[in-house]
Amino acid sequence: MTADKLTWLRLKLQLKGSVIKGIYKHVLWCGAFGFLISLLYHFKMPVSQPILGSVIPSIVLGLLLVFRTNTAYERFWEGRKCWGSLVNNIRNLARQIWVSIDEISPEDKENKITALNLLVAFAVTTKLHLRGEVVNSELEDLMPSSKYIKLKIMNNPPIEVAFWIGDYLQEQYHRNCLNSYQLTSMQELLNNLVDNLGACERILKTPMPLAYSIHLKQLLLLYCFLFPFQIVQTLGWWTGLITAFVGFTVFGIEAIGLEIENPFGYDANDLPLDAICETMKRNIDDLITLTPNARSHPGNLTYDKS
């Protein structure tokens, strides 16, 4: 119970992953302005104007903030679903390649391992593409050097990797290493990977409309500017503190929406794309160590390297 209480308290005081660093200046300005209004009221200046509360009703601002946050979270969750689908499709395609494609020559197993590593490379290139980063050494061990060099000059590296995988599958079909039904199933999984890429690009390249974002920020500033005039008569010297608290609330909600609307970056609240890619690499490495039962008997195939 004590450990749970300490964890609860530590979470409430945690700065990493919160938006405090992004909004603390706004909060301090709100508090300072509220204190100024209370000071003017103390010296009998006519700053108490409760009627200003009707200029921007709290319910209107609240609905705008809720819409802003819900829209941002919907983008975040859709991005997570796309990456979840990408992981599942890679696992299924890797499993089918490893089990279904026959090995009829000594080089076939190495080619299959190369194809499986290209599946991991598709995830890594998708991550880099969504982050606007160039092809780096993270991909060097996942493909032959010739492909790595060529990938550096491509505008959309994931599409090139998908092309290589599709070309490999088509080649195995022409070599009679898999039948048409298996090829169709694998090509469908590969198409799903490209669909996941397109869905992530749609999230990335369709930001919140600029006019809406600007208008919401303007309303937030106006609301926090008018708020001290509404409460100074009732709260007196507490006006600054309460104004700072209100600023912390509304600017924090807006900042959360801004941070999670693009879930592919490096922020603490973004998707853990690096960890997802590392997990897929471990899954593929584990798969490569397995020998399908159909090839566990030497008489079933002309070549069994394992």
C-alpha positions as CSV (number, residue, x, y, z in Angstrom):
1,M,0.0,0.0,0.0
2,T,2.9,2.4,0.8
3,A,4.5,1.6,-2.5
4,D,1.3,2.3,-4.3
5,K,1.0,5.7,-2.5
6,L,4.5,6.6,-3.4
7,T,3.9,5.7,-7.1
8,W,0.7,7.7,-7.1
9,L,2.5,10.7,-5.7
10,R,5.5,10.3,-8.0
11,L,3.2,10.2,-11.0
12,K,1.4,13.4,-9.9
13,L,4.8,15.2,-9.6
14,Q,6.3,13.8,-12.8
15,L,7.4,16.3,-15.4
16,K,8.5,13.9,-18.1
17,G,5.5,13.3,-20.4
18,S,3.5,16.3,-19.0
19,V,2.9,19.6,-20.8
20,I,4.1,21.8,-17.9
21,K,7.3,22.8,-19.7
22,G,5.3,23.9,-22.7
23,I,2.7,26.0,-20.8
24,Y,4.4,27.3,-17.7
25,K,5.1,30.7,-19.2
26,H,1.5,31.2,-20.1
27,V,0.5,30.2,-16.6
28,L,2.9,32.6,-15.0
29,W,1.7,35.4,-17.3
30,C,-1.9,34.6,-16.3
31,G,-1.0,34.7,-12.6
32,A,0.9,37.9,-12.9
33,F,-1.9,39.6,-14.8
34,G,-4.4,38.4,-12.2
35,F,-2.2,39.8,-9.4
36,L,-2.1,43.1,-11.3
37,I,-5.9,43.3,-11.5
38,S,-6.2,42.5,-7.8
39,L,-3.7,45.2,-7.0
40,L,-5.6,47.8,-9.1
41,Y,-8.8,46.7,-7.4
42,H,-7.1,47.2,-4.0
43,F,-6.5,50.8,-5.0
44,K,-10.2,51.3,-5.9
45,M,-9.7,51.2,-9.6
46,P,-12.9,50.2,-11.5
47,V,-11.6,46.8,-12.7
48,S,-14.3,44.6,-11.4
49,Q,-16.5,43.7,-14.4
50,P,-18.5,40.5,-13.7
51,I,-20.5,41.1,-16.9
52,L,-17.4,40.1,-18.9
53,G,-18.2,36.5,-18.1
54,S,-20.9,36.5,-20.8
55,V,-18.4,37.5,-23.5
56,I,-17.0,33.9,-23.9
57,P,-19.2,31.4,-22.0
58,S,-17.2,28.7,-20.3
59,I,-19.3,26.0,-21.9
60,V,-18.5,27.3,-25.4
61,L,-14.7,27.2,-24.6
62,G,-15.1,23.9,-23.0
63,L,-16.8,22.3,-26.0
64,L,-14.1,23.7,-28.3
65,L,-11.3,22.3,-26.1
66,V,-13.1,18.9,-25.9
67,F,-13.4,18.8,-29.7
68,R,-9.8,19.7,-30.0
69,T,-8.6,17.0,-27.6
70,N,-10.9,14.3,-29.0
71,T,-9.8,15.1,-32.6
72,A,-6.1,14.9,-31.6
73,Y,-6.6,11.6,-29.6
74,E,-8.5,10.1,-32.6
75,R,-5.5,10.8,-34.8
76,F,-3.2,9.3,-32.1
77,W,-5.3,6.1,-31.7
78,E,-5.7,5.7,-35.5
79,G,-1.9,5.9,-35.8
80,R,-1.6,3.2,-33.1
81,K,-4.1,1.0,-34.9
82,C,-2.1,1.4,-38.2
83,W,1.1,0.3,-36.5
84,G,-0.7,-2.6,-34.8
85,S,-1.9,-3.7,-38.1
86,L,1.5,-3.3,-39.6
87,V,3.1,-5.5,-36.9
88,N,0.5,-8.2,-37.4
89,N,0.8,-8.2,-41.2
90,I,4.6,-8.4,-41.0
91,R,4.4,-11.3,-38.6
92,N,1.9,-13.2,-40.8
93,L,3.8,-12.5,-44.0
94,A,7.1,-13.6,-42.4
95,R,5.5,-16.8,-41.1
96,Q,4.1,-17.6,-44.5
97,I,7.4,-16.9,-46.3
98,W,9.3,-19.0,-43.9
99,V,6.9,-22.0,-43.9
100,S,5.4,-22.0,-47.4
101,I,8.3,-21.2,-49.8
102,D,10.2,-24.3,-50.7
103,E,14.0,-24.4,-50.6
104,I,15.2,-26.2,-53.7
105,S,18.8,-24.8,-53.8
106,P,21.4,-24.0,-51.1
107,E,20.9,-20.2,-51.6
108,D,17.1,-20.3,-51.0
109,K,17.3,-20.2,-47.2
110,E,19.6,-17.2,-47.3
111,N,17.3,-15.5,-49.7
112,K,14.3,-16.1,-47.4
113,I,16.3,-14.7,-44.5
114,T,17.0,-11.6,-46.6
115,A,13.3,-11.3,-47.4
116,L,12.3,-11.6,-43.8
117,N,14.8,-8.9,-42.9
118,L,13.3,-6.7,-45.6
119,L,10.0,-6.9,-43.7
120,V,11.7,-5.4,-40.7
121,A,13.3,-2.9,-43.0
122,F,9.8,-1.9,-44.2
123,A,8.9,-1.0,-40.6
124,V,12.1,0.9,-40.0
125,T,11.9,2.8,-43.2
126,T,8.2,3.6,-42.5
127,K,9.3,5.0,-39.1
128,L,12.0,7.1,-40.6
129,H,9.8,8.3,-43.4
130,L,7.1,9.5,-41.0
131,R,9.7,11.3,-38.9
132,G,11.1,13.0,-42.0
133,E,14.5,11.4,-41.5
134,V,16.9,10.0,-44.1
135,V,17.9,6.3,-44.4
136,N,20.6,5.6,-41.8
137,S,22.8,2.8,-40.5
138,E,19.8,1.3,-38.7
139,L,19.0,-0.3,-42.0
140,E,22.4,-1.4,-43.1
141,D,22.3,-4.8,-41.4
142,L,18.8,-5.5,-42.8
143,M,19.6,-5.7,-46.5
144,P,22.5,-6.2,-49.0
145,S,24.7,-3.2,-49.4
146,S,23.6,-2.6,-53.0
147,K,20.0,-2.2,-51.8
148,Y,21.0,0.0,-48.9
149,I,22.9,2.4,-51.3
150,K,19.9,2.5,-53.7
151,L,17.5,3.1,-50.8
152,K,19.3,6.3,-49.9
153,I,18.3,8.0,-53.1
154,M,14.6,7.0,-53.0
155,N,11.9,9.6,-52.1
156,N,9.7,7.0,-50.4
157,P,12.0,4.2,-49.1
158,P,9.1,2.0,-47.7
159,I,7.6,1.7,-51.2
160,E,10.9,0.6,-52.6
161,V,11.3,-2.1,-49.8
162,A,7.7,-3.3,-50.5
163,F,8.7,-3.5,-54.2
164,W,11.7,-5.7,-53.4
165,I,9.5,-8.0,-51.2
166,G,6.9,-8.3,-53.9
167,D,9.5,-9.0,-56.5
168,Y,10.9,-11.8,-54.4
169,L,7.5,-13.4,-54.0
170,Q,6.9,-13.2,-57.7
171,E,10.2,-14.8,-58.4
172,Q,9.5,-17.7,-56.1
173,Y,6.2,-18.2,-57.8
174,H,7.9,-18.5,-61.2
175,R,10.4,-20.9,-59.7
176,N,7.5,-23.1,-58.5
177,C,8.5,-22.6,-54.9
178,L,4.9,-21.5,-54.0
179,N,1.6,-21.9,-55.7
180,S,-0.8,-19.2,-56.9
181,Y,-3.0,-19.4,-53.7
182,Q,0.0,-18.8,-51.5
183,L,1.2,-16.0,-53.7
184,T,-2.2,-14.3,-53.6
185,S,-2.3,-14.6,-49.8
186,M,1.2,-13.1,-49.4
187,Q,0.6,-10.3,-51.9
188,E,-2.6,-9.4,-49.9
189,L,-0.6,-9.1,-46.7
190,L,2.0,-7.0,-48.6
191,N,-0.8,-4.7,-49.9
192,N,-2.0,-4.3,-46.3
193,L,1.4,-3.1,-45.3
194,V,1.3,-0.4,-48.0
195,D,-2.2,0.5,-46.9
196,N,-0.9,1.0,-43.4
197,L,1.8,3.2,-44.7
198,G,-0.7,5.3,-46.6
199,A,-2.9,5.7,-43.5
200,C,0.0,6.9,-41.5
201,E,0.9,9.4,-44.2
202,R,-2.7,10.6,-44.2
203,I,-2.5,11.3,-40.5
204,L,0.9,13.0,-40.8
205,K,0.0,15.2,-43.8
206,T,-3.4,16.3,-42.7
207,P,-2.9,18.5,-39.7
208,M,-5.6,20.4,-37.8
209,P,-6.9,23.2,-39.9
210,L,-4.8,26.3,-39.3
211,A,-7.8,28.6,-39.0
212,Y,-9.3,26.4,-36.2
213,S,-6.0,26.3,-34.3
214,I,-5.6,30.1,-34.5
215,H,-9.1,30.8,-33.5
216,L,-8.9,28.5,-30.5
217,K,-5.7,30.1,-29.3
218,Q,-7.2,33.5,-29.7
219,L,-10.2,32.5,-27.6
220,L,-8.0,31.0,-24.9
221,L,-6.0,34.2,-24.6
222,L,-9.1,36.4,-24.6
223,Y,-10.7,34.2,-21.9
224,C,-7.7,34.3,-19.6
225,F,-7.4,38.1,-20.2
226,L,-11.0,38.7,-19.2
227,F,-11.2,36.2,-16.4
228,P,-9.5,38.3,-13.6
229,F,-12.0,41.1,-14.2
230,Q,-14.9,38.7,-13.5
231,I,-13.6,37.3,-10.2
232,V,-11.5,40.1,-8.6
233,Q,-14.4,41.5,-6.6
234,T,-15.1,38.1,-5.0
235,L,-11.6,36.7,-4.6
236,G,-9.5,39.8,-4.0
237,W,-5.8,38.8,-3.5
238,W,-6.6,35.3,-4.6
239,T,-7.3,36.4,-8.1
240,G,-3.8,35.9,-9.4
241,L,-3.6,32.3,-8.1
242,I,-7.0,31.3,-9.4
243,T,-6.2,32.9,-12.8
244,A,-3.0,30.9,-13.0
245,F,-4.8,27.7,-12.2
246,V,-7.5,28.4,-14.9
247,G,-4.7,29.2,-17.3
248,F,-2.9,25.9,-16.4
249,T,-6.1,24.0,-17.0
250,V,-7.2,25.4,-20.4
251,F,-3.7,25.9,-21.9
252,G,-2.7,22.4,-20.7
253,I,-5.7,20.8,-22.5
254,E,-4.8,22.7,-25.7
255,A,-1.1,21.7,-25.4
256,I,-2.0,18.0,-24.9
257,G,-4.1,18.1,-28.1
258,L,-1.2,19.8,-30.0
259,E,1.3,17.2,-28.8
260,I,-0.6,14.0,-29.6
261,E,-2.0,15.0,-33.0
262,N,1.2,13.9,-34.6
263,P,2.0,10.6,-32.9
264,F,5.1,9.6,-34.9
265,G,7.7,11.8,-33.3
266,Y,10.0,11.5,-30.2
267,D,7.9,13.1,-27.5
268,A,7.1,11.1,-24.4
269,N,3.5,10.9,-25.5
270,D,4.2,9.8,-29.0
271,L,4.0,6.2,-30.2
272,P,7.0,4.0,-29.2
273,L,8.0,3.3,-32.8
274,D,11.6,2.5,-31.9
275,A,10.5,-0.2,-29.5
276,I,7.9,-1.6,-32.0
277,C,10.6,-2.0,-34.6
278,E,13.0,-3.6,-32.2
279,T,10.2,-6.1,-31.2
280,M,9.6,-7.0,-34.8
281,K,13.4,-7.6,-35.3
282,R,13.4,-9.9,-32.3
283,N,10.4,-11.7,-33.6
284,I,12.0,-12.3,-37.1
285,D,15.2,-13.4,-35.5
286,D,13.3,-16.0,-33.4
287,L,11.4,-17.2,-36.5
288,I,14.6,-17.7,-38.4
289,T,15.8,-20.1,-35.7
290,L,12.8,-22.4,-36.2
291,T,12.7,-25.3,-38.7
292,P,9.2,-26.0,-40.2
293,N,8.1,-29.6,-39.8
294,A,7.7,-30.1,-43.5
295,R,11.5,-29.6,-43.9
296,S,12.5,-31.6,-40.8
297,H,12.6,-34.8,-42.8
298,P,15.4,-35.0,-45.3
299,G,13.3,-37.0,-47.8
300,N,10.7,-34.2,-48.3
301,L,13.1,-31.8,-50.1
302,T,16.1,-31.9,-52.3
303,Y,18.0,-29.6,-50.0
304,D,17.8,-29.2,-46.3
305,K,20.5,-26.9,-44.9
306,S,19.3,-27.1,-41.4
